[in-house]
Amino acid sequence: MSSTFPSTLPRVDEDPPAPPALEWRSWPLVDHPRWSWLVVVGILAAGGIVANLGDSWLLGAATVVGLAATLRQFFLPINYEVDSLGVRRHALGRRRLVPWHAVRAYQPRPTGVVLYQRPDPTTVDLLRSLFVPYPDEEDEALIALRHYLSHAVELPE
């Protein structure tokens, strides 16, 4: 005897479909023109202060170059991609893939998400973390991250 139960219903144990891949560009120098000039002025001011206190323009120039290299993510466009494999960053022709299994905890913040390697991050772990800024569709990014990071611990803000 055949079953009268409709076979078109989805099975209960099936996973929901994966969200589509997201791609976006983050370039704070261009995307936030109201306050981005403050970073440039701050770097130049720090170089001027060091040059004045050290009586050496060379030391001031080294300070400016060092700070600019440290803040290179601010000055250069970075492309992010979130898909089923992980988070990809493309900058200066270099690609970096952070697979989902390497992320043990994440923390949503007002401007982006911080991905940690440990489930119980300490203050020092912030230096080894990855900050992923939100794209224009912040909700879509959070849905995708929560889907792919279902194994990770979500930390409060």
Residue frames as qw, qx, qy, qz and C-alpha x, y, z in Angstrom:
[[0.000, 0.890, 0.457, 0.000, 0.00, 0.00, 0.00],
 [0.430, 0.418, -0.024, 0.800, 1.44, 3.43, -0.92],
 [0.259, -0.410, -0.447, 0.752, 1.70, 6.34, 1.49],
 [0.121, 0.841, 0.475, 0.230, -0.73, 9.24, 1.29],
 [0.377, -0.771, -0.009, 0.514, 1.80, 11.61, 2.85],
 [0.522, 0.852, -0.036, 0.019, 3.01, 14.11, 0.24],
 [0.849, -0.110, 0.080, 0.510, 6.63, 13.54, -0.73],
 [0.385, 0.696, 0.076, 0.601, 7.25, 17.14, -1.78],
 [0.439, -0.891, 0.018, -0.110, 7.69, 18.40, 1.76],
 [0.345, 0.664, -0.582, 0.320, 11.29, 19.09, 2.77],
 [0.768, -0.205, -0.559, 0.235, 12.86, 16.73, 5.23],
 [0.463, -0.882, -0.071, -0.058, 13.26, 17.99, 8.78],
 [0.747, -0.469, 0.202, 0.425, 16.94, 17.06, 9.00],
 [0.608, 0.526, 0.213, 0.555, 17.95, 18.99, 5.86],
 [0.364, -0.389, -0.108, 0.839, 20.11, 22.07, 6.33],
 [0.305, 0.860, 0.239, -0.333, 18.77, 25.39, 5.14],
 [0.715, 0.568, 0.114, 0.391, 20.27, 26.54, 1.84],
 [0.559, -0.290, -0.036, 0.775, 23.55, 28.40, 2.07],
 [0.147, 0.886, 0.147, -0.414, 23.34, 32.15, 1.57],
 [0.703, 0.657, 0.051, 0.268, 24.76, 33.47, -1.69],
 [0.667, -0.083, -0.069, 0.737, 28.37, 34.62, -1.81],
 [0.043, -0.975, -0.173, 0.131, 28.89, 38.25, -0.88],
 [0.648, 0.136, 0.072, 0.746, 31.55, 40.51, -2.36],
 [0.042, -0.980, -0.187, -0.049, 32.31, 44.12, -1.47],
 [0.551, 0.418, -0.205, 0.692, 35.09, 46.69, -1.36],
 [0.466, -0.825, -0.231, 0.220, 36.21, 48.53, 1.75],
 [0.522, 0.335, -0.030, 0.784, 38.24, 51.69, 1.35],
 [0.311, -0.733, -0.457, 0.396, 37.87, 53.96, 4.40],
 [0.278, -0.307, 0.138, 0.900, 39.85, 56.81, 2.84],
 [0.119, -0.122, -0.538, -0.825, 37.27, 57.12, 0.05],
 [0.340, -0.486, -0.778, -0.207, 34.14, 55.72, 1.70],
 [0.399, -0.772, -0.419, 0.263, 34.26, 58.07, 4.71],
 [0.450, 0.504, 0.025, 0.737, 35.53, 61.43, 3.40],
 [0.332, -0.869, -0.121, -0.345, 34.17, 63.40, 6.37],
 [0.611, -0.745, 0.266, -0.021, 36.68, 62.09, 8.88],
 [0.935, 0.149, 0.060, 0.316, 39.31, 60.30, 6.76],
 [0.367, 0.761, -0.191, 0.499, 41.42, 63.43, 6.49],
 [0.530, -0.771, 0.249, -0.249, 41.92, 63.29, 10.27],
 [0.940, -0.176, 0.198, 0.215, 44.04, 60.15, 9.93],
 [0.666, 0.516, 0.029, 0.537, 46.31, 61.77, 7.35],
 [0.063, -0.846, 0.168, -0.503, 46.66, 64.92, 9.47],
 [0.770, -0.596, 0.199, -0.115, 47.33, 62.78, 12.57],
 [0.917, 0.058, 0.109, 0.380, 50.11, 60.86, 10.84],
 [0.442, 0.647, -0.043, 0.619, 51.73, 64.08, 9.61],
 [0.357, -0.825, 0.153, -0.410, 51.37, 65.68, 13.05],
 [0.893, -0.410, 0.159, 0.098, 53.00, 62.67, 14.72],
 [0.790, 0.294, 0.063, 0.535, 55.87, 62.89, 12.24],
 [0.137, 0.791, -0.068, 0.592, 56.23, 66.61, 12.90],
 [0.614, -0.739, 0.155, -0.231, 56.26, 66.11, 16.68],
 [0.927, -0.186, 0.151, 0.289, 58.87, 63.35, 16.44],
 [0.612, 0.518, 0.031, 0.597, 60.99, 65.45, 14.07],
 [0.121, -0.843, 0.105, -0.513, 60.78, 68.43, 16.44],
 [0.733, -0.635, 0.206, -0.131, 61.52, 66.47, 19.60],
 [0.911, -0.098, 0.238, 0.322, 64.27, 64.40, 18.00],
 [0.027, -0.822, 0.294, 0.487, 65.83, 67.32, 16.09],
 [0.246, -0.210, 0.823, 0.466, 65.90, 65.16, 12.98],
 [0.609, 0.335, -0.123, -0.708, 63.68, 65.42, 9.92],
 [0.425, 0.241, -0.847, -0.209, 64.83, 61.91, 8.99],
 [0.009, 0.101, 0.901, -0.422, 63.36, 60.51, 12.21],
 [0.438, 0.365, 0.307, -0.762, 60.09, 62.35, 11.52],
 [0.558, 0.368, -0.493, -0.556, 59.96, 60.99, 7.97],
 [0.266, 0.111, -0.957, 0.044, 60.59, 57.47, 9.28],
 [0.233, 0.221, 0.710, -0.627, 57.69, 57.94, 11.70],
 [0.554, 0.404, -0.025, -0.727, 55.36, 59.03, 8.89],
 [0.509, 0.310, -0.729, -0.337, 56.39, 56.08, 6.71],
 [0.105, 0.033, -0.952, 0.285, 56.04, 53.63, 9.61],
 [0.364, 0.302, 0.550, -0.689, 52.58, 54.87, 10.56],
 [0.580, 0.412, -0.259, -0.653, 51.43, 54.87, 6.93],
 [0.400, 0.224, -0.876, -0.151, 52.65, 51.28, 6.52],
 [0.069, 0.100, 0.875, -0.469, 50.88, 50.26, 9.70],
 [0.418, 0.472, 0.436, -0.642, 47.63, 51.88, 8.57],
 [0.014, 0.191, -0.714, -0.674, 47.85, 50.61, 4.98],
 [0.080, 0.434, 0.895, 0.061, 44.38, 49.05, 5.23],
 [0.087, 0.745, 0.362, -0.553, 43.02, 52.56, 5.58],
 [0.068, 0.642, -0.330, -0.688, 44.76, 53.90, 2.48],
 [0.099, 0.197, -0.846, -0.486, 44.27, 50.95, 0.10],
 [0.757, -0.012, -0.109, -0.644, 41.07, 49.35, -1.21],
 [0.163, -0.189, 0.960, -0.129, 40.45, 45.87, 0.15],
 [0.658, -0.018, -0.433, -0.616, 37.98, 43.49, -1.46],
 [0.385, -0.166, 0.812, -0.406, 36.19, 41.00, 0.79],
 [0.626, 0.025, -0.586, -0.513, 34.36, 37.87, -0.25],
 [0.471, -0.176, 0.725, -0.471, 32.27, 35.64, 2.03],
 [0.720, 0.152, -0.488, -0.469, 31.32, 32.23, 0.66],
 [0.940, -0.261, -0.113, -0.189, 31.11, 28.60, 1.73],
 [0.796, 0.205, -0.360, 0.441, 34.90, 28.24, 2.02],
 [0.513, -0.467, -0.310, 0.650, 35.55, 31.23, 4.28],
 [0.055, 0.958, 0.088, -0.267, 36.44, 34.90, 4.16],
 [0.717, 0.242, 0.200, 0.623, 38.75, 36.07, 1.39],
 [0.104, -0.891, -0.003, 0.441, 40.66, 39.35, 1.43],
 [0.695, 0.436, 0.248, 0.515, 42.16, 40.78, -1.76],
 [0.119, -0.970, 0.042, 0.207, 44.62, 43.65, -1.38],
 [0.021, -0.790, 0.537, 0.295, 47.61, 44.71, -3.49],
 [0.642, 0.400, -0.600, -0.260, 47.32, 41.58, -5.61],
 [0.109, 0.197, -0.922, 0.314, 47.56, 39.32, -2.57],
 [0.697, -0.324, -0.369, -0.523, 44.80, 37.01, -1.44],
 [0.040, -0.230, 0.834, -0.500, 44.21, 35.64, 2.00],
 [0.657, -0.290, -0.537, -0.443, 41.64, 32.97, 2.80],
 [0.233, -0.262, 0.717, -0.602, 40.48, 32.46, 6.37],
 [0.425, -0.180, -0.830, -0.314, 38.56, 29.17, 6.36],
 [0.589, -0.545, -0.119, -0.585, 35.49, 28.86, 8.57],
 [0.881, -0.290, -0.356, 0.116, 36.98, 26.02, 10.61],
 [0.526, 0.175, -0.334, 0.762, 39.79, 28.36, 11.74],
 [0.228, -0.457, 0.090, -0.855, 37.30, 30.77, 13.32],
 [0.357, -0.228, -0.858, 0.292, 36.34, 29.70, 16.85],
 [0.087, -0.684, -0.530, 0.494, 34.57, 32.88, 18.01],
 [0.222, 0.432, 0.336, 0.807, 33.22, 36.05, 16.47],
 [0.133, -0.554, -0.470, 0.674, 32.00, 39.37, 17.80],
 [0.228, 0.719, 0.464, 0.465, 29.58, 41.60, 15.87],
 [0.283, -0.405, -0.196, 0.847, 30.41, 45.28, 16.32],
 [0.301, 0.749, 0.285, -0.517, 28.74, 48.45, 15.02],
 [0.322, 0.745, -0.355, -0.465, 31.00, 48.72, 11.94],
 [0.589, 0.401, -0.679, -0.176, 31.97, 45.09, 11.32],
 [0.946, -0.294, -0.041, -0.131, 32.72, 41.66, 12.76],
 [0.061, -0.701, 0.704, -0.100, 35.87, 40.53, 14.56],
 [0.945, 0.064, -0.293, -0.127, 36.85, 36.89, 13.89],
 [0.366, -0.696, 0.590, -0.181, 38.91, 35.14, 16.59],
 [0.546, 0.328, -0.769, -0.064, 40.99, 31.96, 16.48],
 [0.161, 0.005, -0.879, 0.449, 40.12, 30.95, 20.05],
 [0.329, -0.588, -0.682, -0.286, 36.70, 30.30, 21.57],
 [0.459, -0.807, -0.296, 0.225, 37.61, 32.32, 24.67],
 [0.522, 0.569, -0.050, 0.633, 39.62, 35.27, 23.32],
 [0.480, -0.607, -0.246, 0.584, 41.63, 37.47, 25.62],
 [0.097, 0.928, -0.006, -0.361, 42.69, 41.07, 25.02],
 [0.265, -0.533, 0.643, 0.482, 45.91, 39.91, 23.35],
 [0.491, 0.266, 0.799, 0.224, 43.94, 37.77, 20.87],
 [0.333, 0.860, 0.246, -0.298, 42.58, 40.97, 19.35],
 [0.045, -0.727, 0.507, 0.461, 46.02, 41.45, 17.76],
 [0.188, -0.152, 0.914, 0.327, 45.70, 38.08, 15.97],
 [0.451, 0.518, 0.661, -0.302, 42.08, 38.54, 14.97],
 [0.203, 0.198, 0.572, 0.769, 40.60, 39.58, 11.65],
 [0.235, 0.515, 0.369, -0.737, 38.23, 42.55, 11.40],
 [0.210, 0.326, 0.745, 0.543, 35.75, 42.32, 8.54],
 [0.189, 0.224, 0.151, -0.944, 33.88, 45.60, 7.92],
 [0.492, 0.485, 0.676, -0.258, 30.23, 45.38, 6.97],
 [0.214, 0.225, 0.575, 0.757, 29.21, 45.91, 3.35],
 [0.292, -0.157, -0.104, -0.938, 26.27, 48.13, 2.42],
 [0.759, -0.275, -0.398, -0.435, 23.93, 45.18, 3.15],
 [0.128, -0.484, 0.713, -0.491, 24.87, 44.73, 6.80],
 [0.780, -0.095, 0.380, -0.488, 21.98, 42.33, 7.49],
 [0.900, 0.358, -0.216, -0.123, 22.93, 40.00, 4.63],
 [0.385, 0.556, -0.656, 0.335, 26.50, 39.83, 5.89],
 [0.380, -0.357, 0.648, -0.555, 25.38, 38.99, 9.43],
 [0.902, 0.092, 0.161, -0.390, 23.02, 36.28, 8.16],
 [0.788, 0.464, -0.401, 0.054, 25.80, 34.75, 6.07],
 [0.152, 0.535, -0.696, 0.454, 28.34, 34.90, 8.90],
 [0.589, -0.245, 0.544, -0.546, 25.94, 33.37, 11.41],
 [0.935, 0.223, -0.048, -0.272, 25.11, 30.60, 8.93],
 [0.719, 0.468, -0.468, 0.210, 28.73, 29.70, 8.24],
 [0.145, 0.423, -0.664, 0.600, 29.86, 30.23, 11.85],
 [0.763, -0.413, -0.199, -0.455, 27.20, 28.09, 13.50],
 [0.858, -0.107, -0.408, 0.295, 30.04, 26.11, 15.14],
 [0.376, 0.286, -0.321, 0.821, 31.66, 29.24, 16.62],
 [0.273, -0.591, -0.576, 0.494, 30.88, 31.17, 19.78],
 [0.108, 0.739, 0.250, 0.616, 29.12, 34.52, 19.27],
 [0.407, -0.222, -0.443, 0.767, 30.54, 37.00, 21.77],
 [0.008, -0.885, -0.444, 0.140, 28.53, 39.97, 23.04],
 [0.364, 0.790, 0.029, 0.494, 29.44, 43.47, 21.89]]
